[in-house]
């Protein structure tokens, strides 16, 4: 039982590190795309305001929420493997 709890804790720590890195990377990519879009388009507002508004829209987007799959997919997979191993 102790080994199983240790697996869960270490797995969640690893998944948290992956989630944070993926989230920061995704936000940086979005920020770069917004800056490029500002340079290419009409510049009605300053760059920082344009990027900030774009990032606020990104925070509410489905793409941002899909990053939570980093937690969901491995947990379901490990749970299914454990269930199938023990009950077949």
C-alpha positions in Angstrom: 0.0 0.0 0.0 2.9 2.4 0.8 4.4 1.7 -2.6 1.1 2.6 -4.3 0.8 5.9 -2.4 4.4 6.7 -3.3 3.5 6.0 -7.0 0.6 8.3 -6.8 2.5 11.2 -5.1 5.5 10.9 -7.4 3.2 10.7 -10.4 1.3 13.8 -9.4 4.5 15.7 -8.8 5.8 14.7 -12.3 2.5 15.6 -13.9 2.4 18.9 -12.2 5.9 19.7 -13.5 4.8 18.7 -17.0 1.6 20.8 -16.7 3.5 23.9 -15.6 6.1 23.6 -18.3 3.5 23.0 -21.0 1.3 25.8 -19.7 4.2 28.3 -19.7 5.3 27.2 -23.2 1.8 27.5 -24.6 1.4 31.0 -23.2 4.8 32.0 -24.6 3.9 30.7 -28.0 0.5 32.6 -27.9 2.3 35.8 -26.8 4.7 35.5 -29.7 1.9 35.0 -32.2 0.0 38.1 -30.7 3.1 40.2 -31.1 3.6 39.1 -34.7 -0.1 39.8 -35.4 0.3 43.3 -33.9 3.3 44.1 -36.1 1.6 42.7 -39.3 -1.8 44.4 -38.7 -3.1 47.9 -38.1 -1.7 49.2 -34.9 -4.7 50.9 -33.3 -3.5 50.3 -29.7 -0.1 49.9 -28.2 1.6 46.5 -28.4 1.4 45.7 -24.6 -2.4 46.4 -24.5 -3.0 44.3 -27.6 -1.0 41.4 -26.2 -2.6 41.7 -22.8 -6.1 41.6 -24.3 -5.2 38.6 -26.4 -3.8 36.7 -23.4 -7.0 37.4 -21.5 -9.0 35.8 -24.3 -6.5 32.9 -24.4 -7.0 32.3 -20.6 -10.7 31.6 -21.3 -10.2 29.5 -24.4 -10.7 25.8 -24.8 -7.1 25.4 -25.9 -6.0 26.4 -22.4 -8.4 24.0 -20.8 -7.1 21.1 -22.9 -3.8 21.3 -21.1 -5.6 19.7 -18.1 -5.5 16.5 -20.2 -1.9 16.2 -18.8 -3.6 15.1 -15.6 -6.7 13.3 -16.9 -5.2 11.0 -19.6 -2.4 9.4 -17.5 -4.6 8.9 -14.4 -7.4 7.2 -16.5 -4.8 5.1 -18.3 -3.1 3.9 -15.1 -6.4 3.3 -13.4 -7.6 1.2 -16.4 -4.4 -0.8 -16.4 -4.7 -1.5 -12.7 -8.3 -2.4 -13.0 -7.8 -4.7 -16.0 -4.8 -6.4 -14.3 -6.5 -7.1 -11.1 -10.0 -8.1 -12.4 -9.3 -10.3 -15.4 
